[in-house]
Amino acid sequence: MRFFYCALLLPAFAFAQPKLAPDAPGCADSSSLPKLLGCRVDNCEKKDGDRRDIAVKEDYDHQPVTNSIDGDSRSVMYECVEGTKPKSIVNQAADALRAAGFDVPYLFSDEEGGLTAHKGDLWLTIDSASRFYTLTETKVTPPDFESINDAASMADAIEKYGHVPLYGIHFLSGKADIAPESVTSLRELGFMLDDNPDWNIRIEGHTDNIGSKDVNSELSARRANAVAAYLFGRGIKRTRVRALGAGETDPIASNDTEAGRAKNRRVEIVLLPSTPVNSAQKP
């Protein structure tokens, strides 16, 4: 009798909760983030050569900052049980992705939710509304930065990726003196800034790991400042340009080979977000 009485006190929805339909036929679950508990695969879609704008961080006003990515994509749409909220969906997804080794640079949850995650060249986005969410996986095609040598391609890369390494800018060995063959790339960089007068940039100097960290840091700063000085000399306003010496702290290839070290020795142009007047924050 006591058991029967307790059972009567259970909420009615515990018995009335409808079961979800089986997964949609022909749609495989994601292997990167399998469906969350209490959810089913509702639909799916594939696109070859897809381009998407994805949120990668928040700006000073907590609005999403987007970058474009290109590659083959696969989207899986999920339906979850009644009562599932977007906040629960994105928080569960973020925990599972971090545990699987993904970086989660952007997460938003309110009446709707979303996140961006990546590991290597695989990018994942989740968009959630009500008790539904869509997971999109994009295998990014690596950009061919080494072929970029004119103002238009520089601007295109910055619009797509937010940055561009300029492998046409060289320096004398172990020095911050700009090599004569760099004139073409420097001239095109100036043209790019002329064509986009509202852009502010950061010039980053990068080195390989040969030599001491302190020497590399100092050398990379001098090289970044040398490029900035060239731009100032041709009339670019100083307020539009910052210089940074990153040294060997941000390699993009292995330093174990000469080819890798050559990729790491670079000048990189980074587009700065719009900064509120009198703001003390740094990008």
C-alpha positions in Angstrom: 0.0 0.0 0.0 2.8 2.4 0.8 4.4 1.8 -2.6 1.1 2.4 -4.3 0.7 5.7 -2.4 4.2 6.9 -3.4 3.6 6.0 -7.0 0.5 8.2 -7.0 2.6 11.2 -6.0 4.8 10.9 -9.1 4.2 13.6 -11.6 1.9 12.6 -14.4 4.4 13.5 -17.1 6.7 10.7 -15.8 4.2 8.2 -17.3 2.9 10.3 -20.2 6.3 11.3 -21.7 6.1 10.3 -25.4 8.8 8.2 -26.9 10.9 9.6 -29.7 10.7 8.1 -33.1 13.7 6.0 -34.3 16.7 7.7 -36.0 15.9 8.9 -39.6 16.9 6.2 -42.1 20.0 6.9 -44.1 21.4 9.4 -41.6 24.4 8.3 -39.6 25.1 9.9 -36.2 28.1 12.1 -35.7 31.3 10.2 -34.6 32.7 13.5 -33.1 29.7 14.2 -30.9 27.2 11.3 -30.8 23.6 12.3 -30.1 23.0 13.5 -26.6 20.9 11.5 -24.2 17.2 11.7 -25.0 17.8 12.8 -28.6 17.4 11.2 -32.0 18.7 11.9 -35.5 16.0 13.7 -37.4 17.6 14.7 -40.7 21.0 15.1 -42.4 22.7 16.9 -45.2 26.1 16.9 -47.0 27.7 19.7 -49.0 31.0 19.6 -51.0 33.0 22.8 -51.2 30.9 24.5 -48.6 31.7 28.0 -47.3 30.3 29.0 -43.9 30.6 32.0 -41.6 31.2 30.7 -38.0 31.4 32.5 -34.7 35.0 32.2 -33.3 34.8 34.6 -30.3 33.0 37.6 -28.8 33.8 41.3 -29.3 33.8 44.0 -26.7 30.0 44.2 -26.8 29.7 40.4 -26.4 28.6 40.1 -30.0 29.9 37.1 -32.1 32.9 37.7 -34.3 32.8 35.5 -37.4 35.4 34.0 -39.7 34.7 32.2 -43.0 35.7 28.5 -43.5 35.8 26.4 -46.6 35.5 22.7 -46.9 33.2 19.7 -47.2 30.5 19.8 -44.6 28.0 17.4 -43.1 25.0 18.5 -41.0 22.9 16.3 -38.7 19.7 17.6 -37.2 18.5 16.2 -33.9 15.2 16.2 -32.0 15.2 15.8 -28.2 12.6 14.9 -25.7 10.1 17.5 -24.5 11.5 19.8 -21.9 15.0 19.8 -23.3 16.4 23.4 -23.3 19.1 25.0 -25.6 21.2 25.8 -22.7 21.4 22.2 -21.6 22.2 21.1 -25.1 25.1 23.4 -25.7 26.6 22.9 -22.2 26.4 19.1 -22.5 27.9 19.4 -26.0 30.7 21.7 -24.8 31.7 19.3 -22.0 31.7 16.3 -24.3 33.8 18.0 -26.9 36.4 19.4 -24.5 36.7 15.8 -23.0 37.3 14.6 -26.6 40.2 17.1 -27.1 38.3 19.9 -28.9 38.9 23.6 -28.3 35.6 25.5 -27.7 36.3 29.2 -28.5 32.7 30.3 -28.7 29.6 29.4 -26.7 26.3 31.1 -26.3 23.2 29.9 -24.4 19.9 31.7 -23.7 16.5 31.1 -25.3 18.6 29.8 -28.2 22.1 28.4 -28.0 25.2 27.9 -30.2 28.8 26.9 -30.0 31.9 26.5 -32.1 34.6 23.9 -31.6 37.6 22.7 -33.5 40.4 20.1 -33.4 43.0 20.3 -36.1 41.2 21.1 -39.4 37.8 19.8 -38.2 35.4 22.5 -37.1 32.0 21.8 -35.4 29.1 24.2 -34.9 25.9 23.7 -33.0 22.8 25.8 -33.3 20.0 25.0 -30.9 16.4 26.2 -30.7 13.7 24.8 -28.5 14.4 21.0 -28.1 16.2 20.8 -31.5 19.8 21.3 -32.5 21.9 21.0 -35.7 25.5 19.8 -35.6 27.6 20.8 -38.6 31.0 19.3 -39.1 33.3 21.0 -41.7 36.7 19.5 -42.8 38.5 22.7 -43.6 40.6 22.9 -46.8 44.0 24.4 -45.8 44.5 27.8 -47.4 47.4 28.3 -49.8 48.9 31.3 -48.1 52.3 30.9 -49.9 50.7 31.9 -53.2 49.4 35.2 -51.9 51.4 38.1 -53.4 49.0 40.9 -54.3 46.7 43.3 -52.5 43.4 41.7 -53.7 44.4 38.2 -52.5 45.8 39.6 -49.2 42.4 41.3 -48.6 40.5 38.2 -49.6 42.5 36.0 -47.1 42.0 38.6 -44.3 38.2 38.7 -44.9 38.0 34.9 -44.8 40.5 34.1 -42.1 41.1 37.3 -40.2 44.8 37.1 -40.8 47.4 36.4 -43.6 51.1 35.4 -43.4 53.2 37.2 -46.1 55.9 34.9 -47.2 57.1 37.5 -49.7 58.6 39.6 -47.0 62.2 38.6 -46.2 65.0 39.9 -44.0 68.7 39.7 -44.0 69.9 36.7 -42.1 69.7 37.3 -38.3 68.8 40.9 -38.8 65.8 43.2 -39.0 66.9 44.8 -42.3 64.2 44.2 -45.0 65.7 42.3 -48.0 65.4 44.1 -51.4 63.2 41.3 -52.9 60.5 42.2 -50.3 59.5 45.4 -52.1 56.7 43.9 -54.1 54.9 42.4 -51.1 55.3 45.5 -49.1 54.0 47.7 -51.9 50.9 45.4 -52.2 50.4 45.4 -48.5 50.3 49.2 -48.7 47.8 49.0 -51.6 45.6 46.7 -49.5 45.4 49.2 -46.7 44.7 52.0 -49.1 41.8 50.0 -50.5 40.4 49.3 -47.0 40.8 52.6 -45.1 38.6 51.4 -42.2 41.0 48.4 -41.5 43.4 48.5 -38.6 46.1 45.8 -38.5 48.6 44.2 -36.2 51.9 43.2 -37.8 53.3 40.1 -36.1 56.9 39.0 -36.5 57.5 35.2 -36.0 60.7 33.2 -35.9 61.7 29.5 -35.8 63.2 28.1 -32.6 66.8 28.3 -33.6 68.6 30.4 -31.0 67.4 31.7 -27.6 63.8 32.6 -26.9 64.9 36.1 -25.8 66.9 36.8 -28.9 64.1 35.5 -31.1 61.5 37.6 -29.3 63.6 40.8 -29.7 64.4 40.0 -33.4 60.8 39.4 -34.3 59.7 42.7 -32.7 62.4 44.6 -34.7 61.2 42.9 -37.9 57.6 43.7 -37.2 58.5 47.4 -36.5 60.6 47.5 -39.7 57.5 46.6 -41.7 55.4 49.1 -39.8 58.0 51.8 -40.5 57.8 51.1 -44.2 54.0 51.6 -44.1 54.3 54.8 -42.1 56.9 56.0 -44.6 54.4 55.6 -47.5 51.7 57.5 -45.6 49.7 54.9 -43.6 48.5 56.5 -40.4 50.3 55.2 -37.3 47.0 54.8 -35.5 46.1 52.0 -37.9 49.1 49.8 -37.3 50.4 47.9 -34.3 53.6 45.8 -34.2 54.2 42.7 -32.2 57.2 40.4 -31.8 55.8 36.9 -31.2 59.2 35.2 -31.4 59.0 31.4 -31.6 55.8 31.1 -29.5 53.3 30.5 -32.4 54.7 27.9 -34.8 52.5 26.8 -37.7 54.8 23.9 -38.7 57.3 21.6 -37.2 60.7 23.2 -36.3 62.4 19.8 -36.9 62.8 20.4 -40.6 64.1 23.3 -42.7 60.8 23.5 -44.6 58.9 23.8 -41.3 61.2 26.4 -39.9 60.9 28.4 -43.1 57.1 28.5 -42.6 57.5 29.6 -39.0 59.8 32.5 -40.1 57.1 34.8 -41.3 55.4 38.2 -41.0 51.7 37.9 -40.3 49.1 40.5 -40.8 46.1 40.3 -38.4 42.9 42.3 -38.8 42.1 44.1 -35.5 38.5 44.3 -34.4 36.9 47.7 -34.1 37.9 49.2 -30.7 35.5 51.5 -28.8 36.9 55.0 -28.3 38.8 55.4 -25.1 38.6 51.7 -24.4 41.4 50.3 -22.3 40.9 46.7 -23.6 43.3 45.1 -26.0 42.3 42.7 -28.8 
